Amino acid sequence: MQAWQVHENGEPSEVMRLAEVERPTPGDGQVLLRVRAANINFPDALLCRGQYQVRPPLPFTPGVEICGETEDGRRVIANPALPHGGFAEYALADSRALLPAPESLDDAQAAALHIGYQTGWFGLHRRARLEAGETLLVHAAAGGVGSAAVQLGKAAGATVIGVVGGPDKAAVARELGCDVVVDRRAEDVVAAVKEATGGRGVDVVYDPVGGEAYTQSAKLVAFEGRIVVVGFAGGTIPSPALNHVLVKNYSILGLHWGLYNTKNPALVQHCHEQLTALAERGAIRPLVSERVPLDGAAAAVQRVADGVTTGRVAVVLEKGAGA
């Protein structure tokens, strides 16, 4: 079969190599899946760079989120078991963690439903307890993680403010349903959000960026507001001033979604049921901006790493590939 492999750490476009390799053999509790589509996530770039919290042995195949097919023909969503990731014709996954792919979504959309939307659901509902009528601020609102949070926020009945970088991403954020869009490259984010909220600020901040975005969040969070820290795509990990937290009466909430797979897997299943129901009634639909063939995966991962994409980029394999 064909699979992308990383033999040394570095930038995805430089270290990912497409090779002919043996199909992986499932271990105890694992299943072999034919990959139908693999969604590209920022952690794929971090894996290539050797900067992710999980460091599989070299060589490995990246790709942490797929829509695959079981031997008996079931279409499922899975997180591949590294080092046999999803940028390949076949991948391995934990048989207990397979989730049914919603019929309303195609392969690329189904592959993109899992990590970003589970993270959004846990962040907004489990951690921040977002309520209808509240105001939600989403950083990087046109990106893969942010776009999921925007849709989930709207589905929950919140007013959503999206922060983006550039006019093209602003247009995407509006199409996603943001009530207010702030272009951080052309506007003062703090001033624009304060104006939009009548000076009150926002109830919940969803921050996958860190750095300057977090600094803005602390200035914009309202009394008894909640800042959900999802990641640091901006490259800088902030150091919150806890005296400021005390003075303004707000909460800083961390979210590492992957922990729920071991700490409370039943909740992951419950979340998937909620997401499937939302997808079936059209309340959420992953924004897949690009569909690339398997041989285009390395360049696509690099584009995601460089922050120049909107929504999700999916690697789509033709049916029967590698058979």
C-alpha positions as CSV (number, residue, x, y, z in Angstrom):
1,M,0.0,0.0,0.0
2,Q,1.0,3.7,-0.3
3,A,1.6,5.7,2.9
4,W,3.3,8.9,3.8
5,Q,6.2,8.4,6.2
6,V,8.2,10.7,8.4
7,H,11.8,9.5,8.8
8,E,13.1,12.7,10.5
9,N,11.5,15.6,12.2
10,G,11.0,18.9,10.4
11,E,8.6,20.9,8.3
12,P,5.9,18.6,6.8
13,S,6.7,19.5,3.1
14,E,10.3,18.5,3.7
15,V,10.1,15.4,5.8
16,M,6.9,13.6,4.6
17,R,7.7,11.1,1.9
18,L,5.2,8.9,0.0
19,A,6.3,5.3,0.0
20,E,5.2,1.8,-0.8
21,V,5.0,-0.1,2.5
22,E,3.4,-3.3,3.9
23,R,-0.1,-3.0,5.2
24,P,0.0,-2.8,9.0
25,T,-1.0,-5.8,11.0
26,P,-3.6,-5.2,13.8
27,G,-2.5,-5.9,17.4
28,D,-4.8,-6.9,20.2
29,G,-7.9,-4.8,20.3
30,Q,-7.1,-3.2,16.9
31,V,-8.8,-3.2,13.6
32,L,-7.5,-2.6,10.0
33,L,-9.4,0.2,8.3
34,R,-9.4,1.2,4.6
35,V,-9.0,4.9,4.6
36,R,-11.7,6.7,2.7
37,A,-10.7,10.2,3.8
38,A,-8.2,11.7,6.3
39,N,-8.8,15.2,7.8
40,I,-5.7,17.3,8.3
41,N,-5.2,18.7,11.8
42,F,-2.6,21.1,13.2
43,P,-1.3,18.3,15.4
44,D,-0.2,16.5,12.2
45,A,2.3,19.3,11.6
46,L,3.4,19.2,15.2
47,L,4.0,15.4,14.9
48,C,6.2,16.0,11.8
49,R,8.1,18.7,13.8
50,G,8.5,16.4,16.8
51,Q,6.6,19.0,18.9
52,Y,3.5,17.1,19.8
53,Q,2.8,15.6,23.2
54,V,2.8,12.2,21.5
55,R,6.0,11.2,19.8
56,P,5.7,8.0,17.7
57,P,8.8,6.2,16.8
58,L,10.4,7.0,13.5
59,P,9.4,6.3,10.8
60,F,5.7,7.0,11.3
61,T,2.7,7.9,9.2
62,P,0.9,11.0,10.4
63,G,-2.9,11.5,10.1
64,V,-4.9,11.6,13.4
65,E,-8.4,11.6,12.1
66,I,-10.1,9.5,9.4
67,C,-13.3,8.3,7.9
68,G,-12.6,4.6,7.2
69,E,-14.2,1.4,6.2
70,T,-14.2,-1.9,8.1
71,E,-13.7,-5.3,6.5
72,D,-17.5,-5.8,6.7
73,G,-18.2,-2.5,4.9
74,R,-19.2,-0.2,7.8
75,R,-18.2,3.4,7.4
76,V,-16.7,4.7,10.6
77,I,-14.8,7.6,12.1
78,A,-11.6,6.9,14.0
79,N,-8.4,8.2,15.4
80,P,-5.7,6.0,13.9
81,A,-3.2,4.3,16.2
82,L,0.2,5.8,15.6
83,P,2.6,5.1,14.1
84,H,0.1,3.8,11.5
85,G,-1.7,7.1,10.9
86,G,-4.3,8.1,8.4
87,F,-2.3,9.5,5.4
88,A,-2.2,6.1,3.9
89,E,-4.4,3.6,2.1
90,Y,-4.9,1.6,5.3
91,A,-4.6,2.5,9.0
92,L,-5.0,0.8,12.4
93,A,-7.5,1.9,15.1
94,D,-8.8,0.9,18.5
95,S,-11.8,-1.3,17.8
96,R,-13.5,-0.1,20.9
97,A,-13.3,3.6,19.8
98,L,-14.9,3.3,16.4
99,L,-17.8,5.7,15.8
100,P,-20.4,5.4,13.1
101,A,-20.1,8.0,10.3
102,P,-23.3,10.1,10.0
103,E,-25.2,9.3,6.8
104,S,-25.8,13.0,6.1
105,L,-22.0,13.6,5.7
106,D,-19.7,12.6,2.9
107,D,-16.4,11.0,3.7
108,A,-14.4,14.2,3.9
109,Q,-17.0,15.9,6.1
110,A,-17.3,12.8,8.3
111,A,-13.5,12.7,8.7
112,A,-13.6,16.3,9.9
113,L,-16.5,15.8,12.4
114,H,-14.5,14.2,15.2
115,I,-11.6,16.0,16.8
116,G,-12.5,19.7,16.1
117,Y,-16.2,19.2,16.9
118,Q,-15.6,17.0,19.9
119,T,-13.2,19.6,21.2
120,G,-15.7,22.4,20.6
121,W,-18.6,20.5,22.2
122,F,-16.5,19.6,25.3
123,G,-15.1,23.1,25.5
124,L,-18.4,25.0,25.1
125,H,-20.7,22.6,26.9
126,R,-18.7,20.5,29.4
127,R,-16.2,23.1,30.4
128,A,-17.7,26.5,29.8
129,R,-21.4,25.5,30.2
130,L,-22.4,27.9,27.4
131,E,-26.0,29.0,27.7
132,A,-28.5,30.3,25.1
133,G,-28.4,34.1,24.9
134,E,-24.8,34.3,26.0
135,T,-22.1,35.9,23.8
136,L,-19.2,33.7,22.5
137,L,-15.9,35.0,21.1
138,V,-14.1,32.5,18.9
139,H,-10.5,33.2,17.9
140,A,-9.3,31.9,14.4
141,A,-13.0,31.6,13.6
142,A,-12.5,30.6,10.0
143,G,-10.0,27.8,10.8
144,G,-10.7,24.1,11.3
145,V,-11.1,24.3,15.1
146,G,-12.7,27.7,15.2
147,S,-15.2,27.0,12.5
148,A,-16.5,24.0,14.5
149,A,-16.9,26.2,17.6
150,V,-18.8,28.9,15.6
151,Q,-21.3,26.4,14.4
152,L,-21.7,24.7,17.8
153,G,-22.1,28.2,19.4
154,K,-24.8,29.1,17.0
155,A,-26.6,25.8,17.5
156,A,-26.6,26.4,21.2
157,G,-28.3,29.8,20.8
158,A,-25.3,32.0,21.5
159,T,-24.4,35.3,19.8
160,V,-21.1,34.5,18.2
161,I,-18.2,37.0,17.5
162,G,-15.5,35.6,15.3
163,V,-11.9,37.0,15.1
164,V,-10.0,36.3,11.9
165,G,-7.0,37.4,10.0
166,G,-7.8,38.9,6.6
167,P,-10.8,39.7,4.4
168,D,-11.0,36.2,2.8
169,K,-11.3,34.6,6.3
170,A,-13.7,37.3,7.3
171,A,-16.0,36.3,4.5
172,V,-15.8,32.6,5.5
173,A,-16.6,33.5,9.1
174,R,-19.7,35.4,8.0
175,E,-20.8,32.4,5.9
176,L,-20.4,30.2,9.0
177,G,-22.9,32.3,10.8
178,C,-20.9,34.7,13.0
179,D,-23.1,37.6,14.1
180,V,-20.0,39.9,14.3
181,V,-16.7,39.4,12.5
182,V,-13.5,41.2,13.5
183,D,-10.5,41.3,11.2
184,R,-7.5,41.5,13.6
185,R,-5.3,42.7,10.7
186,A,-7.5,45.7,10.0
187,E,-9.2,46.4,13.4
188,D,-8.4,46.8,17.0
189,V,-9.9,43.6,18.4
190,V,-10.4,44.8,21.9
191,A,-12.1,48.1,20.8
192,A,-14.2,46.3,18.2
193,V,-15.5,43.6,20.6
194,K,-16.2,46.1,23.3
195,E,-18.2,48.3,20.9
196,A,-20.1,45.2,19.7
197,T,-21.0,44.2,23.3
198,G,-21.8,47.7,24.5
199,G,-18.7,47.6,26.7
200,R,-19.8,44.5,28.6
201,G,-17.5,42.0,27.1
202,V,-18.2,38.3,26.3
203,D,-19.4,35.5,28.4
204,V,-17.2,32.7,26.8
205,V,-13.9,32.9,24.9
206,Y,-12.8,29.9,22.8
207,D,-9.1,30.3,22.2
208,P,-7.1,27.8,20.1
209,V,-4.4,30.5,19.4
210,G,-2.8,31.7,22.6
211,G,-0.2,34.5,22.7
212,E,-1.7,37.9,21.8
213,A,-5.2,36.3,21.3
214,Y,-5.2,35.3,25.0
215,T,-4.1,38.8,26.1
216,Q,-7.1,40.2,24.2
217,S,-9.4,37.6,25.7
218,A,-8.5,38.6,29.3
219,K,-9.4,42.2,28.4
220,L,-12.7,41.2,26.8
221,V,-14.1,38.5,29.2
222,A,-17.1,39.7,31.1
223,F,-17.9,39.4,34.8
224,E,-18.2,35.6,35.6
225,G,-17.0,34.9,32.1
226,R,-15.0,31.8,31.0
227,I,-11.9,31.6,28.8
228,V,-11.5,28.1,27.3
229,V,-7.8,27.4,26.5
230,V,-7.8,24.9,23.6
231,G,-4.3,25.3,22.2
232,F,-1.4,27.5,21.1
233,A,-1.5,27.6,17.3
234,G,0.0,31.1,17.5
235,G,3.2,29.5,18.9
236,T,3.3,31.4,22.2
237,I,2.0,30.0,25.5
238,P,0.6,32.8,27.6
239,S,1.3,33.3,31.3
240,P,-2.0,34.5,32.9
241,A,-2.0,37.1,35.6
242,L,-4.0,35.5,38.4
243,N,-4.5,38.8,40.2
244,H,-6.4,39.9,37.1
245,V,-8.5,36.7,37.2
246,L,-9.4,37.5,40.8
247,V,-10.2,41.2,40.2
248,K,-12.5,40.5,37.2
249,N,-14.2,37.3,38.6
250,Y,-13.6,35.1,35.5
251,S,-12.5,31.5,35.0
252,I,-9.7,30.1,32.9
253,L,-10.6,26.6,31.7
254,G,-8.1,24.1,30.2
255,L,-9.3,21.6,27.6
256,H,-7.3,18.5,26.5
257,W,-10.0,16.6,24.7
258,G,-7.8,13.5,24.3
259,L,-7.9,12.8,28.0
260,Y,-11.6,11.9,27.8
261,N,-10.8,8.9,25.7
262,T,-9.2,7.3,28.7
263,K,-10.8,9.2,31.6
264,N,-14.5,9.1,30.4
265,P,-14.9,7.3,27.1
266,A,-18.7,7.1,27.6
267,L,-18.8,10.9,27.4
268,V,-17.0,10.8,24.0
269,Q,-19.7,8.4,22.7
270,H,-22.4,10.7,24.1
271,C,-20.8,13.7,22.5
272,H,-20.7,11.9,19.1
273,E,-24.4,11.1,19.4
274,Q,-25.1,14.8,20.0
275,L,-22.9,15.8,17.1
276,T,-24.6,13.2,14.8
277,A,-28.0,14.6,15.7
278,L,-26.9,18.2,15.0
279,A,-25.4,17.1,11.7
280,E,-28.6,15.1,10.7
281,R,-30.7,18.2,11.2
282,G,-28.3,20.5,9.4
283,A,-27.3,22.5,12.5
284,I,-23.6,21.7,11.9
285,R,-21.7,20.7,8.8
286,P,-17.9,20.6,8.6
287,L,-16.5,23.2,6.3
288,V,-14.2,21.3,4.0
289,S,-12.5,23.9,1.9
290,E,-10.1,21.6,0.0
291,R,-10.2,17.9,-1.0
292,V,-6.8,16.7,-2.1
293,P,-5.6,13.2,-3.4
294,L,-3.2,11.1,-1.3
295,D,-0.2,12.4,-3.3
296,G,-1.0,16.0,-2.3
297,A,-1.0,15.3,1.5
298,A,2.4,16.7,2.4
299,A,1.8,20.1,0.7
300,A,-1.6,20.3,2.3
301,V,-0.3,19.6,5.8
302,Q,2.2,22.4,5.2
303,R,-0.5,24.8,4.2
304,V,-2.4,24.0,7.4
305,A,0.9,24.4,9.4
306,D,1.4,27.8,7.8
307,G,-2.1,29.0,8.7
308,V,-3.2,29.9,5.2
309,T,-6.2,27.5,5.0
310,T,-9.8,28.0,6.0
311,G,-12.1,25.3,7.4
312,R,-10.8,21.8,6.9
313,V,-8.5,20.3,4.3
314,A,-9.1,16.6,3.7
315,V,-7.1,13.9,1.9
316,V,-9.6,11.9,-0.1
317,L,-8.8,8.4,-1.4
318,E,-10.5,6.8,-4.3
319,K,-12.6,3.8,-3.5
320,G,-10.6,0.6,-4.0
321,A,-7.2,2.2,-3.7
322,G,-4.6,-0.2,-2.6
323,A,-6.8,-3.2,-3.0
